[in-house]
Amino acid sequence: MLSYSELTKGKIIIINNQPYEIIEAQSMFKGRGHSYLQTKLKNLITGAVIPKTIQPREEFEEAHIEKKEAKFIYENKGKFVFSDVADPSNRFELASEQIGNESKFLKQNQIVETILFNGKIINIKLPIKVELKVIEVAPGVKGDRATSGNKAVTLENKTVINAPLFINQGDIIEVNTERGEYVRRI
C-alpha cells in the first residue's frame, strides 16, 4: 500500500480495480486545516484523465505493471494493430481512444512498449522522441520570420505540426510525442 507521502508523479495506483498513472501531483494546504494532494490521474485502460483530491488518511494499492516490446503494423477504422516483436503472428489491437494523442505519431514497423496489467495488454507507450519524414510543406511567406518563424508541415503519418521555416519536403525531423512539437532536423 502506498501512503499519502509516496504518491508522486509517475506512480501507478489502483482505483476501482483499474490502473491510474499520476501525471500531476501538487500538495496544497488549507489555512488551519490539513494538507491534501491535488492530482491528475490518467486511466491506463481508457486513456481518460481525471482530477482527484487525495486526503492524508487515504492509502492506495500500487499497480503491478509489466512492460514488453511490440511492433506497430497498421491502423484501420480507429483500430491500431500491433504484433509481438519475437512472434509476428501474435497480434493484438487497441482502439484510438485507448492510445490517445500519441496515436498521431505512430508509423509502420515502429517499436513501442506495451503496458500489461493482470497479464492483459491495456495500452502502449511511445518513445519520447520519434523520427518522421516531412511529406508536405506549407510555403513560407515573405516577412514570416519577423512574426512566428514557423510553418505547418505534414509528416509521413499525415500528422500536421509546426516547424521552423528552414524545414523542407523530404527532411527527416525529430518530434516530441508528449508535447507534439518539433525538436530538431536529422
TIVO-2410 file (N, C-alpha, C; in nm, 3 decimals):
# residues 186
REC num residu      c1      c2      c3 atome chaine
REC   1      M   0.083  -0.118   0.000     N      A
REC   1      M   0.000   0.000   0.000    CA      A
REC   1      M   0.088   0.125   0.000     C      A
REC   2      L   0.048   0.222  -0.080     N      A
REC   2      L   0.119   0.348  -0.086    CA      A
REC   2      L   0.051   0.450   0.004     C      A
REC   3      S   0.132   0.516   0.085     N      A
REC   3      S   0.077   0.619   0.173    CA      A
REC   3      S   0.073   0.752   0.099     C      A
REC   4      Y   0.013   0.849   0.162     N      A
REC   4      Y  -0.003   0.984   0.108    CA      A
REC   4      Y   0.130   1.043   0.061     C      A
REC   5      S   0.235   1.027   0.140     N      A
REC   5      S   0.364   1.088   0.108    CA      A
REC   5      S   0.435   1.017  -0.009     C      A
REC   6      E   0.396   0.896  -0.043     N      A
REC   6      E   0.459   0.821  -0.151    CA      A
REC   6      E   0.393   0.846  -0.287     C      A
REC   7      L   0.283   0.919  -0.289     N      A
REC   7      L   0.212   0.944  -0.414    CA      A
REC   7      L   0.278   1.060  -0.488     C      A
REC   8      T   0.358   1.026  -0.589     N      A
REC   8      T   0.429   1.126  -0.667    CA      A
REC   8      T   0.403   1.102  -0.816     C      A
REC   9      K   0.443   1.199  -0.896     N      A
REC   9      K   0.426   1.189  -1.041    CA      A
REC   9      K   0.494   1.062  -1.092     C      A
REC  10      G   0.422   0.986  -1.177     N      A
REC  10      G   0.476   0.865  -1.235    CA      A
REC  10      G   0.434   0.737  -1.165     C      A
REC  11      K   0.388   0.747  -1.039     N      A
REC  11      K   0.343   0.627  -0.967    CA      A
REC  11      K   0.213   0.576  -1.030     C      A
REC  12      I   0.194   0.445  -1.029     N      A
REC  12      I   0.073   0.384  -1.084    CA      A
REC  12      I  -0.002   0.317  -0.969     C      A
REC  13      I  -0.126   0.363  -0.949     N      A
REC  13      I  -0.208   0.313  -0.838    CA      A
REC  13      I  -0.336   0.249  -0.893     C      A
REC  14      I  -0.404   0.173  -0.807     N      A
REC  14      I  -0.529   0.108  -0.846    CA      A
REC  14      I  -0.646   0.179  -0.778     C      A
REC  15      I  -0.743   0.223  -0.860     N      A
REC  15      I  -0.868   0.281  -0.812    CA      A
REC  15      I  -0.981   0.209  -0.884     C      A
REC  16      N  -1.076   0.154  -0.810     N      A
REC  16      N  -1.188   0.077  -0.867    CA      A
REC  16      N  -1.140  -0.032  -0.962     C      A
REC  17      N  -1.037  -0.105  -0.921     N      A
REC  17      N  -0.979  -0.217  -0.997    CA      A
REC  17      N  -0.922  -0.177  -1.133     C      A
REC  18      Q  -0.887  -0.050  -1.151     N      A
REC  18      Q  -0.825  -0.006  -1.275    CA      A
REC  18      Q  -0.698   0.072  -1.243     C      A
REC  19      P  -0.594   0.055  -1.328     N      A
REC  19      P  -0.468   0.126  -1.303    CA      A
REC  19      P  -0.473   0.271  -1.349     C      A
REC  20      Y  -0.426   0.360  -1.262     N      A
REC  20      Y  -0.417   0.503  -1.294    CA      A
REC  20      Y  -0.275   0.549  -1.271     C      A
REC  21      E  -0.223   0.627  -1.367     N      A
REC  21      E  -0.090   0.685  -1.351    CA      A
REC  21      E  -0.106   0.829  -1.304     C      A
REC  22      I  -0.028   0.867  -1.203     N      A
REC  22      I  -0.030   1.005  -1.153    CA      A
REC  22      I   0.052   1.089  -1.251     C      A
REC  23      I  -0.015   1.181  -1.322     N      A
REC  23      I   0.057   1.265  -1.418    CA      A
REC  23      I   0.087   1.404  -1.362     C      A
REC  24      E   0.014   1.444  -1.259     N      A
REC  24      E   0.042   1.569  -1.187    CA      A
REC  24      E   0.009   1.548  -1.041     C      A
REC  25      A   0.091   1.599  -0.950     N      A
REC  25      A   0.064   1.591  -0.806    CA      A
REC  25      A   0.116   1.718  -0.741     C      A
REC  26      Q   0.025   1.788  -0.674     N      A
REC  26      Q   0.064   1.913  -0.608    CA      A
REC  26      Q   0.005   1.915  -0.468     C      A
REC  27      S   0.091   1.932  -0.370     N      A
REC  27      S   0.048   1.937  -0.231    CA      A
REC  27      S  -0.011   2.074  -0.202     C      A
REC  28      M  -0.129   2.075  -0.142     N      A
REC  28      M  -0.199   2.201  -0.110    CA      A
REC  28      M  -0.222   2.204   0.041     C      A
REC  29      F  -0.240   2.324   0.094     N      A
REC  29      F  -0.263   2.339   0.237    CA      A
REC  29      F  -0.372   2.442   0.260     C      A
REC  30      K  -0.473   2.403   0.338     N      A
REC  30      K  -0.580   2.495   0.374    CA      A
REC  30      K  -0.544   2.556   0.509     C      A
REC  31      G  -0.567   2.685   0.523     N      A
REC  31      G  -0.537   2.751   0.649    CA      A
REC  31      G  -0.613   2.686   0.764     C      A
REC  32      R  -0.544   2.661   0.873     N      A
REC  32      R  -0.598   2.599   0.994    CA      A
REC  32      R  -0.653   2.458   0.970     C      A
REC  33      G  -0.627   2.405   0.856     N      A
REC  33      G  -0.675   2.269   0.825    CA      A
REC  33      G  -0.556   2.178   0.803     C      A
REC  34      H  -0.578   2.079   0.723     N      A
REC  34      H  -0.469   1.987   0.692    CA      A
REC  34      H  -0.435   1.996   0.544     C      A
REC  35      S  -0.325   1.935   0.509     N      A
REC  35      S  -0.284   1.938   0.369    CA      A
REC  35      S  -0.358   1.829   0.292     C      A
REC  36      Y  -0.360   1.844   0.162     N      A
REC  36      Y  -0.417   1.743   0.075    CA      A
REC  36      Y  -0.341   1.747  -0.056     C      A
REC  37      L  -0.358   1.644  -0.137     N      A
REC  37      L  -0.285   1.632  -0.262    CA      A
REC  37      L  -0.383   1.650  -0.378     C      A
REC  38      Q  -0.357   1.750  -0.461     N      A
REC  38      Q  -0.439   1.774  -0.580    CA      A
REC  38      Q  -0.369   1.703  -0.696     C      A
REC  39      T  -0.435   1.603  -0.758     N      A
REC  39      T  -0.371   1.523  -0.862    CA      A
REC  39      T  -0.452   1.521  -0.990     C      A
REC  40      K  -0.383   1.484  -1.097     N      A
REC  40      K  -0.447   1.448  -1.223    CA      A
REC  40      K  -0.404   1.306  -1.250     C      A
REC  41      L  -0.501   1.219  -1.273     N      A
REC  41      L  -0.475   1.077  -1.293    CA      A
REC  41      L  -0.516   1.036  -1.433     C      A
REC  42      K  -0.433   0.953  -1.497     N      A
REC  42      K  -0.464   0.902  -1.630    CA      A
REC  42      K  -0.498   0.754  -1.617     C      A
REC  43      N  -0.619   0.718  -1.661     N      A
REC  43      N  -0.661   0.579  -1.662    CA      A
REC  43      N  -0.583   0.510  -1.774     C      A
REC  44      L  -0.504   0.409  -1.740     N      A
REC  44      L  -0.419   0.343  -1.839    CA      A
REC  44      L  -0.498   0.253  -1.933     C      A
REC  45      I  -0.622   0.220  -1.899     N      A
REC  45      I  -0.704   0.136  -1.986    CA      A
REC  45      I  -0.781   0.222  -2.086     C      A
REC  46      T  -0.848   0.326  -2.039     N      A
REC  46      T  -0.931   0.408  -2.127    CA      A
REC  46      T  -0.859   0.531  -2.180     C      A
REC  47      G  -0.754   0.576  -2.113     N      A
REC  47      G  -0.682   0.695  -2.153    CA      A
REC  47      G  -0.742   0.824  -2.098     C      A
REC  48      A  -0.853   0.813  -2.024     N      A
REC  48      A  -0.919   0.932  -1.968    CA      A
REC  48      A  -0.835   0.993  -1.856     C      A
REC  49      V  -0.831   1.126  -1.850     N      A
REC  49      V  -0.759   1.197  -1.745    CA      A
REC  49      V  -0.863   1.260  -1.653     C      A
REC  50      I  -0.849   1.232  -1.521     N      A
REC  50      I  -0.945   1.286  -1.423    CA      A
REC  50      I  -0.871   1.358  -1.311     C      A
REC  51      P  -0.932   1.463  -1.255     N      A
REC  51      P  -0.873   1.527  -1.136    CA      A
REC  51      P  -0.920   1.452  -1.011     C      A
REC  52      K  -0.835   1.445  -0.910     N      A
REC  52      K  -0.873   1.379  -0.785    CA      A
REC  52      K  -0.799   1.445  -0.669     C      A
REC  53      T  -0.873   1.473  -0.563     N      A
REC  53      T  -0.815   1.526  -0.440    CA      A
REC  53      T  -0.794   1.410  -0.345     C      A
REC  54      I  -0.672   1.397  -0.293     N      A
REC  54      I  -0.638   1.285  -0.205    CA      A
REC  54      I  -0.607   1.339  -0.066     C      A
REC  55      Q  -0.672   1.280   0.033     N      A
REC  55      Q  -0.654   1.319   0.173    CA      A
REC  55      Q  -0.537   1.240   0.234     C      A
REC  56      P  -0.472   1.292   0.338     N      A
REC  56      P  -0.358   1.222   0.400    CA      A
REC  56      P  -0.393   1.084   0.457     C      A
REC  57      R  -0.516   1.061   0.496     N      A
REC  57      R  -0.554   0.931   0.555    CA      A
REC  57      R  -0.576   0.822   0.450     C      A
REC  58      E  -0.583   0.859   0.323     N      A
REC  58      E  -0.609   0.761   0.217    CA      A
REC  58      E  -0.482   0.685   0.181     C      A
REC  59      E  -0.501   0.556   0.149     N      A
REC  59      E  -0.392   0.471   0.101    CA      A
REC  59      E  -0.437   0.403  -0.026     C      A
REC  60      F  -0.342   0.377  -0.116     N      A
REC  60      F  -0.375   0.314  -0.243    CA      A
REC  60      F  -0.282   0.197  -0.268     C      A
REC  61      E  -0.334   0.096  -0.337     N      A
REC  61      E  -0.254  -0.018  -0.374    CA      A
REC  61      E  -0.175   0.019  -0.500     C      A
REC  62      E  -0.046  -0.017  -0.500     N      A
REC  62      E   0.036   0.010  -0.618    CA      A
REC  62      E   0.008  -0.095  -0.724     C      A
REC  63      A  -0.012  -0.053  -0.848     N      A
REC  63      A  -0.041  -0.145  -0.957    CA      A
REC  63      A   0.088  -0.212  -1.003     C      A
REC  64      H   0.081  -0.340  -1.028     N      A
REC  64      H   0.196  -0.414  -1.079    CA      A
REC  64      H   0.184  -0.419  -1.231     C      A
REC  65      I   0.265  -0.341  -1.295     N      A
REC  65      I   0.262  -0.325  -1.441    CA      A
REC  65      I   0.384  -0.395  -1.501     C      A
REC  66      E   0.359  -0.469  -1.609     N      A
REC  66      E   0.469  -0.529  -1.684    CA      A
REC  66      E   0.483  -0.454  -1.815     C      A
REC  67      K   0.603  -0.452  -1.870     N      A
REC  67      K   0.626  -0.386  -1.998    CA      A
REC  67      K   0.693  -0.483  -2.093     C      A
REC  68      K   0.653  -0.473  -2.220     N      A
REC  68      K   0.703  -0.564  -2.322    CA      A
REC  68      K   0.705  -0.490  -2.455     C      A
REC  69      E   0.797  -0.524  -2.544     N      A
REC  69      E   0.805  -0.456  -2.673    CA      A
REC  69      E   0.708  -0.516  -2.773     C      A
REC  70      A   0.656  -0.429  -2.861     N      A
REC  70      A   0.567  -0.471  -2.970    CA      A
REC  70      A   0.596  -0.384  -3.091     C      A
REC  71      K   0.550  -0.429  -3.207     N      A
REC  71      K   0.570  -0.356  -3.332    CA      A
REC  71      K   0.435  -0.311  -3.386     C      A
REC  72      F   0.427  -0.182  -3.425     N      A
REC  72      F   0.305  -0.129  -3.485    CA      A
REC  72      F   0.300  -0.174  -3.630     C      A
REC  73      I   0.183  -0.230  -3.672     N      A
REC  73      I   0.171  -0.280  -3.809    CA      A
REC  73      I   0.090  -0.183  -3.895     C      A
REC  74      Y  -0.036  -0.158  -3.856     N      A
REC  74      Y  -0.120  -0.067  -3.934    CA      A
REC  74      Y  -0.238  -0.019  -3.851     C      A
REC  75      E  -0.309   0.082  -3.908     N      A
REC  75      E  -0.430   0.138  -3.847    CA      A
REC  75      E  -0.545   0.123  -3.945     C      A
REC  76      N  -0.662   0.083  -3.897     N      A
REC  76      N  -0.780   0.068  -3.981    CA      A
REC  76      N  -0.905   0.102  -3.901     C      A
REC  77      K  -0.977   0.204  -3.945     N      A
REC  77      K  -1.105   0.244  -3.884    CA      A
REC  77      K  -1.095   0.265  -3.733     C      A
REC  78      G  -0.991   0.337  -3.689     N      A
REC  78      G  -0.976   0.368  -3.548    CA      A
REC  78      G  -0.918   0.257  -3.463     C      A
REC  79      K  -0.881   0.146  -3.524     N      A
REC  79      K  -0.817   0.035  -3.453    CA      A
REC  79      K  -0.671   0.027  -3.495     C      A
REC  80      F  -0.583   0.017  -3.398     N      A
REC  80      F  -0.440   0.009  -3.423    CA      A
REC  80      F  -0.394  -0.133  -3.396     C      A
REC  81      V  -0.331  -0.195  -3.496     N      A
REC  81      V  -0.290  -0.335  -3.487    CA      A
REC  81      V  -0.140  -0.344  -3.462     C      A
REC  82      F  -0.104  -0.423  -3.362     N      A
REC  82      F   0.035  -0.444  -3.321    CA      A
REC  82      F   0.066  -0.593  -3.323     C      A
REC  83      S   0.196  -0.625  -3.326     N      A
REC  83      S   0.237  -0.766  -3.315    CA      A
REC  83      S   0.351  -0.777  -3.216     C      A
REC  84      D   0.367  -0.897  -3.165     N      A
REC  84      D   0.479  -0.927  -3.077    CA      A
REC  84      D   0.607  -0.918  -3.160     C      A
REC  85      V   0.713  -0.860  -3.107     N      A
REC  85      V   0.838  -0.845  -3.182    CA      A
REC  85      V   0.897  -0.982  -3.215     C      A
REC  86      A   0.893  -1.074  -3.120     N      A
REC  86      A   0.952  -1.207  -3.140    CA      A
REC  86      A   0.863  -1.296  -3.226     C      A
REC  87      D   0.731  -1.280  -3.218     N      A
REC  87      D   0.637  -1.366  -3.291    CA      A
REC  87      D   0.537  -1.279  -3.366     C      A
REC  88      P   0.564  -1.244  -3.494     N      A
REC  88      P   0.475  -1.156  -3.570    CA      A
REC  88      P   0.332  -1.208  -3.588     C      A
REC  89      S   0.310  -1.338  -3.572     N      A
REC  89      S   0.174  -1.391  -3.587    CA      A
REC  89      S   0.089  -1.363  -3.462     C      A
REC  90      N   0.152  -1.329  -3.351     N      A
REC  90      N   0.081  -1.296  -3.227    CA      A
REC  90      N   0.043  -1.149  -3.232     C      A
REC  91      R  -0.082  -1.119  -3.274     N      A
REC  91      R  -0.126  -0.981  -3.294    CA      A
REC  91      R  -0.232  -0.941  -3.192     C      A
REC  92      F  -0.241  -0.811  -3.170     N      A
REC  92      F  -0.346  -0.754  -3.085    CA      A
REC  92      F  -0.379  -0.616  -3.136     C      A
REC  93      E  -0.495  -0.564  -3.099     N      A
REC  93      E  -0.533  -0.430  -3.144    CA      A
REC  93      E  -0.583  -0.347  -3.028     C      A
REC  94      L  -0.566  -0.215  -3.042     N      A
REC  94      L  -0.612  -0.119  -2.943    CA      A
REC  94      L  -0.691  -0.010  -3.014     C      A
REC  95      A  -0.793   0.042  -2.947     N      A
REC  95      A  -0.874   0.150  -3.004    CA      A
REC  95      A  -0.800   0.283  -2.992     C      A
REC  96      S  -0.832   0.376  -3.080     N      A
REC  96      S  -0.765   0.506  -3.078    CA      A
REC  96      S  -0.793   0.581  -2.947     C      A
REC  97      E  -0.909   0.558  -2.884     N      A
REC  97      E  -0.940   0.622  -2.756    CA      A
REC  97      E  -0.844   0.578  -2.647     C      A
REC  98      Q  -0.802   0.451  -2.651     N      A
REC  98      Q  -0.709   0.400  -2.551    CA      A
REC  98      Q  -0.571   0.464  -2.565     C      A
REC  99      I  -0.524   0.475  -2.687     N      A
REC  99      I  -0.389   0.527  -2.711    CA      A
REC  99      I  -0.384   0.677  -2.691     C      A
REC 100      G  -0.488   0.747  -2.731     N      A
REC 100      G  -0.493   0.891  -2.713    CA      A
REC 100      G  -0.416   0.966  -2.820     C      A
REC 101      N  -0.363   1.084  -2.785     N      A
REC 101      N  -0.293   1.170  -2.881    CA      A
REC 101      N  -0.165   1.109  -2.934     C      A
REC 102      E  -0.107   1.015  -2.862     N      A
REC 102      E   0.017   0.954  -2.908    CA      A
REC 102      E  -0.002   0.878  -3.039     C      A
REC 103      S  -0.126   0.839  -3.071     N      A
REC 103      S  -0.151   0.766  -3.194    CA      A
REC 103      S  -0.112   0.847  -3.319     C      A
REC 104      K  -0.108   0.979  -3.306     N      A
REC 104      K  -0.070   1.065  -3.420    CA      A
REC 104      K   0.075   1.045  -3.462     C      A
REC 105      F   0.157   0.989  -3.374     N      A
REC 105      F   0.299   0.979  -3.403    CA      A
REC 105      F   0.344   0.835  -3.430     C      A
REC 106      L   0.250   0.745  -3.450     N      A
REC 106      L   0.284   0.607  -3.485    CA      A
REC 106      L   0.316   0.597  -3.633     C      A
REC 107      K   0.417   0.515  -3.667     N      A
REC 107      K   0.445   0.486  -3.807    CA      A
REC 107      K   0.470   0.337  -3.820     C      A
REC 108      Q   0.449   0.284  -3.940     N      A
REC 108      Q   0.461   0.141  -3.962    CA      A
REC 108      Q   0.598   0.088  -3.919     C      A
REC 109      N   0.594  -0.032  -3.862     N      A
REC 109      N   0.713  -0.105  -3.814    CA      A
REC 109      N   0.785  -0.037  -3.699     C      A
REC 110      Q   0.720   0.058  -3.634     N      A
REC 110      Q   0.780   0.127  -3.519    CA      A
REC 110      Q   0.770   0.037  -3.395     C      A
REC 111      I   0.876   0.030  -3.318     N      A
REC 111      I   0.878  -0.048  -3.195    CA      A
REC 111      I   0.825   0.040  -3.082     C      A
REC 112      V   0.727  -0.012  -3.008     N      A
REC 112      V   0.668   0.059  -2.895    CA      A
REC 112      V   0.673  -0.032  -2.772     C      A
REC 113      E   0.646   0.025  -2.657     N      A
REC 113      E   0.643  -0.050  -2.532    CA      A
REC 113      E   0.497  -0.074  -2.493     C      A
REC 114      T   0.459  -0.199  -2.470     N      A
REC 114      T   0.322  -0.228  -2.428    CA      A
REC 114      T   0.316  -0.228  -2.276     C      A
REC 115      I   0.199  -0.194  -2.224     N      A
REC 115      I   0.176  -0.194  -2.080    CA      A
REC 115      I   0.079  -0.307  -2.050     C      A
REC 116      L   0.122  -0.403  -1.966     N      A
REC 116      L   0.039  -0.517  -1.929    CA      A
REC 116      L  -0.006  -0.503  -1.785     C      A
REC 117      F  -0.135  -0.523  -1.762     N      A
REC 117      F  -0.194  -0.520  -1.627    CA      A
REC 117      F  -0.273  -0.649  -1.610     C      A
REC 118      N  -0.241  -0.727  -1.508     N      A
REC 118      N  -0.302  -0.858  -1.484    CA      A
REC 118      N  -0.290  -0.949  -1.606     C      A
REC 119      G  -0.175  -0.943  -1.674     N      A
REC 119      G  -0.149  -1.030  -1.788    CA      A
REC 119      G  -0.216  -0.988  -1.917     C      A
REC 120      K  -0.287  -0.875  -1.918     N      A
REC 120      K  -0.358  -0.829  -2.037    CA      A
REC 120      K  -0.297  -0.698  -2.085     C      A
REC 121      I  -0.279  -0.684  -2.217     N      A
REC 121      I  -0.225  -0.561  -2.274    CA      A
REC 121      I  -0.333  -0.455  -2.268     C      A
REC 122      I  -0.302  -0.343  -2.199     N      A
REC 122      I  -0.404  -0.238  -2.183    CA      A
REC 122      I  -0.371  -0.111  -2.260     C      A
REC 123      N  -0.243  -0.090  -2.294     N      A
REC 123      N  -0.206   0.032  -2.365    CA      A
REC 123      N  -0.063   0.021  -2.415     C      A
REC 124      I  -0.017   0.126  -2.484     N      A
REC 124      I   0.120   0.132  -2.533    CA      A
REC 124      I   0.184   0.263  -2.489     C      A
REC 125      K   0.315   0.266  -2.494     N      A
REC 125      K   0.388   0.389  -2.465    CA      A
REC 125      K   0.491   0.407  -2.575     C      A
REC 126      L   0.484   0.521  -2.641     N      A
REC 126      L   0.580   0.554  -2.747    CA      A
REC 126      L   0.707   0.609  -2.686     C      A
REC 127      P   0.817   0.603  -2.761     N      A
REC 127      P   0.938   0.671  -2.715    CA      A
REC 127      P   0.909   0.821  -2.706     C      A
REC 128      I   0.981   0.893  -2.624     N      A
REC 128      I   0.956   1.036  -2.607    CA      A
REC 128      I   0.983   1.111  -2.738     C      A
REC 129      K   1.085   1.069  -2.813     N      A
REC 129      K   1.116   1.133  -2.941    CA      A
REC 129      K   1.113   1.030  -3.053     C      A
REC 130      V   1.048   1.066  -3.164     N      A
REC 130      V   1.044   0.980  -3.282    CA      A
REC 130      V   1.089   1.059  -3.404     C      A
REC 131      E   1.143   0.987  -3.503     N      A
REC 131      E   1.187   1.049  -3.627    CA      A
REC 131      E   1.082   1.024  -3.735     C      A
REC 132      L   1.036   1.132  -3.800     N      A
REC 132      L   0.935   1.122  -3.904    CA      A
REC 132      L   0.977   1.206  -4.025     C      A
REC 133      K   0.937   1.160  -4.144     N      A
REC 133      K   0.971   1.229  -4.268    CA      A
REC 133      K   0.864   1.332  -4.300     C      A
REC 134      V   0.908   1.448  -4.348     N      A
REC 134      V   0.818   1.555  -4.389    CA      A
REC 134      V   0.777   1.527  -4.534     C      A
REC 135      I   0.643   1.514  -4.558     N      A
REC 135      I   0.597   1.485  -4.695    CA      A
REC 135      I   0.534   1.606  -4.763     C      A
REC 136      E   0.494   1.705  -4.685     N      A
REC 136      E   0.433   1.824  -4.744    CA      A
REC 136      E   0.466   1.945  -4.657     C      A
REC 137      V   0.497   2.056  -4.724     N      A
REC 137      V   0.535   2.177  -4.653    CA      A
REC 137      V   0.451   2.293  -4.703     C      A
REC 138      A   0.396   2.369  -4.609     N      A
REC 138      A   0.326   2.492  -4.647    CA      A
REC 138      A   0.430   2.593  -4.690     C      A
REC 139      P   0.405   2.668  -4.795     N      A
REC 139      P   0.506   2.764  -4.840    CA      A
REC 139      P   0.528   2.874  -4.737     C      A
REC 140      G   0.654   2.911  -4.718     N      A
REC 140      G   0.687   3.020  -4.627    CA      A
REC 140      G   0.651   3.153  -4.692     C      A
REC 141      V   0.594   3.243  -4.617     N      A
REC 141      V   0.554   3.373  -4.668    CA      A
REC 141      V   0.662   3.475  -4.633     C      A
REC 142      K   0.695   3.562  -4.729     N      A
REC 142      K   0.797   3.663  -4.704    CA      A
REC 142      K   0.753   3.752  -4.588     C      A
REC 143      G   0.842   3.771  -4.494     N      A
REC 143      G   0.810   3.851  -4.376    CA      A
REC 143      G   0.767   3.767  -4.258     C      A
REC 144      D   0.752   3.635  -4.277     N      A
REC 144      D   0.710   3.544  -4.169    CA      A
REC 144      D   0.813   3.539  -4.057     C      A
REC 145      R   0.939   3.554  -4.091     N      A
REC 145      R   1.044   3.542  -3.989    CA      A
REC 145      R   1.028   3.644  -3.877     C      A
REC 146      A   0.969   3.756  -3.910     N      A
REC 146      A   0.954   3.862  -3.810    CA      A
REC 146      A   0.844   3.830  -3.709     C      A
REC 147      T   0.746   3.747  -3.749     N      A
REC 147      T   0.636   3.717  -3.657    CA      A
REC 147      T   0.657   3.585  -3.585     C      A
REC 148      S   0.627   3.474  -3.650     N      A
REC 148      S   0.631   3.346  -3.579    CA      A
REC 148      S   0.756   3.264  -3.607     C      A
REC 149      G   0.801   3.265  -3.733     N      A
REC 149      G   0.917   3.184  -3.768    CA      A
REC 149      G   0.884   3.037  -3.784     C      A
REC 150      N   0.754   3.002  -3.788     N      A
REC 150      N   0.711   2.864  -3.803    CA      A
REC 150      N   0.616   2.850  -3.921     C      A
REC 151      K   0.605   2.726  -3.972     N      A
REC 151      K   0.508   2.694  -4.076    CA      A
REC 151      K   0.456   2.554  -4.051     C      A
REC 152      A   0.340   2.524  -4.108     N      A
REC 152      A   0.279   2.392  -4.092    CA      A
REC 152      A   0.345   2.293  -4.186     C      A
REC 153      V   0.380   2.175  -4.133     N      A
REC 153      V   0.435   2.067  -4.215    CA      A
REC 153      V   0.354   1.940  -4.191     C      A
REC 154      T   0.337   1.860  -4.296     N      A
REC 154      T   0.266   1.733  -4.286    CA      A
REC 154      T   0.369   1.622  -4.282     C      A
REC 155      L   0.356   1.533  -4.183     N      A
REC 155      L   0.450   1.424  -4.166    CA      A
REC 155      L   0.402   1.299  -4.239     C      A
REC 156      E   0.488   1.197  -4.248     N      A
REC 156      E   0.457   1.075  -4.323    CA      A
REC 156      E   0.333   1.002  -4.272     C      A
REC 157      N   0.294   1.024  -4.147     N      A
REC 157      N   0.175   0.959  -4.093    CA      A
REC 157      N   0.053   1.053  -4.095     C      A
REC 158      K   0.060   1.155  -4.179     N      A
REC 158      K  -0.049   1.253  -4.203    CA      A
REC 158      K  -0.073   1.349  -4.088     C      A
REC 159      T   0.015   1.355  -3.991     N      A
REC 159      T   0.003   1.449  -3.879    CA      A
REC 159      T   0.060   1.584  -3.922     C      A
REC 160      V  -0.006   1.692  -3.883     N      A
REC 160      V   0.040   1.827  -3.914    CA      A
REC 160      V   0.091   1.892  -3.786     C      A
REC 161      I   0.216   1.941  -3.791     N      A
REC 161      I   0.273   2.013  -3.676    CA      A
REC 161      I   0.340   2.140  -3.728     C      A
REC 162      N   0.378   2.227  -3.637     N      A
REC 162      N   0.453   2.348  -3.672    CA      A
REC 162      N   0.602   2.319  -3.665     C      A
REC 163      A   0.675   2.369  -3.763     N      A
REC 163      A   0.820   2.352  -3.768    CA      A
REC 163      A   0.883   2.482  -3.818     C      A
REC 164      P   1.012   2.500  -3.796     N      A
REC 164      P   1.079   2.622  -3.842    CA      A
REC 164      P   1.073   2.637  -3.995     C      A
REC 165      L   1.092   2.757  -4.041     N      A
REC 165      L   1.082   2.789  -4.184    CA      A
REC 165      L   1.185   2.716  -4.271     C      A
REC 166      F   1.299   2.675  -4.215     N      A
REC 166      F   1.402   2.610  -4.295    CA      A
REC 166      F   1.375   2.463  -4.325     C      A
REC 167      I   1.269   2.406  -4.270     N      A
REC 167      I   1.234   2.266  -4.295    CA      A
REC 167      I   1.174   2.253  -4.434     C      A
REC 168      N   1.222   2.155  -4.512     N      A
REC 168      N   1.176   2.133  -4.649    CA      A
REC 168      N   1.114   1.995  -4.665     C      A
REC 169      Q   1.043   1.976  -4.774     N      A
REC 169      Q   0.984   1.846  -4.806    CA      A
REC 169      Q   1.098   1.744  -4.821     C      A
REC 170      G   1.080   1.626  -4.763     N      A
REC 170      G   1.182   1.521  -4.769    CA      A
REC 170      G   1.274   1.518  -4.648     C      A
REC 171      D   1.275   1.624  -4.567     N      A
REC 171      D   1.358   1.626  -4.446    CA      A
REC 171      D   1.303   1.527  -4.344     C      A
REC 172      I   1.391   1.474  -4.263     N      A
REC 172      I   1.351   1.388  -4.151    CA      A
REC 172      I   1.370   1.471  -4.025     C      A
REC 173      I   1.263   1.480  -3.946     N      A
REC 173      I   1.269   1.561  -3.824    CA      A
REC 173      I   1.239   1.476  -3.702     C      A
REC 174      E   1.285   1.524  -3.588     N      A
REC 174      E   1.259   1.458  -3.461    CA      A
REC 174      E   1.143   1.532  -3.393     C      A
REC 175      V   1.044   1.455  -3.343     N      A
REC 175      V   0.924   1.513  -3.282    CA      A
REC 175      V   0.910   1.460  -3.141     C      A
REC 176      N   0.878   1.549  -3.047     N      A
REC 176      N   0.850   1.509  -2.909    CA      A
REC 176      N   0.705   1.459  -2.905     C      A
REC 177      T   0.684   1.331  -2.870     N      A
REC 177      T   0.550   1.272  -2.872    CA      A
REC 177      T   0.464   1.317  -2.756     C      A
REC 178      E   0.524   1.360  -2.646     N      A
REC 178      E   0.446   1.404  -2.531    CA      A
REC 178      E   0.384   1.541  -2.555     C      A
REC 179      R   0.461   1.630  -2.618     N      A
REC 179      R   0.411   1.766  -2.643    CA      A
REC 179      R   0.365   1.787  -2.786     C      A
REC 180      G   0.400   1.696  -2.876     N      A
REC 180      G   0.362   1.708  -3.016    CA      A
REC 180      G   0.433   1.823  -3.085     C      A
REC 181      E   0.560   1.843  -3.050     N      A
REC 181      E   0.635   1.957  -3.102    CA      A
REC 181      E   0.760   1.912  -3.177     C      A
REC 182      Y   0.801   1.997  -3.272     N      A
REC 182      Y   0.926   1.980  -3.343    CA      A
REC 182      Y   1.042   1.992  -3.245     C      A
REC 183      V   1.144   1.905  -3.260     N      A
REC 183      V   1.264   1.912  -3.176    CA      A
REC 183      V   1.384   1.957  -3.258     C      A
REC 184      R   1.414   1.881  -3.366     N      A
REC 184      R   1.529   1.915  -3.449    CA      A
REC 184      R   1.522   1.843  -3.582     C      A
REC 185      R   1.603   1.890  -3.678     N      A
REC 185      R   1.614   1.824  -3.808    CA      A
REC 185      R   1.726   1.722  -3.799     C      A
REC 186      I   1.702   1.605  -3.855     N      A
REC 186      I   1.802   1.497  -3.852    CA      A
REC 186      I   1.891   1.506  -3.975     C      A
***
